[in-house]
């Protein structure tokens, strides 16, 4: 059951991150993967306690954590592309 919740949170967070960064247009599978990776990054950054910091329900806090983690990942991708662009 926990893996299903992680996939749902990842799908929502990946979709939100894809909307926030209009530069990318990922397929649904990439959005889910990005969101799941973002969930790990966000959980590492906030130690899984983001919901208690703001007094939010756990599910919403995890979606926000995953979104922030996905945004960090996309930001690093943008930075890497700018640094390696030869044009």
N, C-alpha and C positions, 0 to 999 in steps of 0.2 A: 504494500500500500504506500509506503514511503517513496518508492521510486516513481509511482504514478504522480504523487504530489510534486516531486522534484521536476518531472517532465512538464507538468502543467505550469508550475512557477517559471520554469525555463522558457516555455513557449510564450508566456505573457511578457516576461522581461525581455526576451529577444525581440519580440515584435515591437515593444515600446522603444528599445534601443535603436532598432532599424528605422523607426519613425523619427526619432530624435536626430539621427545622423542621416540626413537625406542623401548624402554622398554615396551610400551603399544601398543596394537593392538586393537583399538576400532572399533565397528561397525559404520555404517554411522549415525545411530540415536544418539549414544553416542558422536560422533564427532560433530554433530549439537548442541546437548545439551551442550557439553563442550565449543564450540565456542560462544554460546549465553551467557552462564555463564561468559566466558572470556570477552565478550563484556561489560557486566555490571562491571566486575572488572577493566578492562582497562579504561572504561569511568570514573569510580570512581578515578582511579589513575591519569589520565591525564585530568580530568574534561572536556572531549570531545573536547579538543583543540589541539590534537596531530598533526592533519593535518596542522594547522596554524603555529605550531612550526617549522615544516620542509618545509613548503610551498608545501605540496602535495595536490592532489585532495581529496575531502572529503571522497569519497568511499574508496580509498586506505588507507587514514589515519585511518579510522574506522576499516578496516581489520587488520592493524598493531596493533591498540589498542586492538582489540579482541584477536589477536595472543599473545600479551604480557600478557594479562589477563589470557588466557588459559594456557600459560607457567607458570605463577605464581601458578595457581591452580594445575597443574601437579607437579610442584616443591614441593608444600605443601603436596601432596599425597605421593611423594617419601620420603620426610622427615618424615612424619607420619609413613610410613611403616618401615623405618629404626629404628625409635625410639621404635616402638612396636614389632620389630622382636625379638623373644626369642632365636633364634638359636645362 
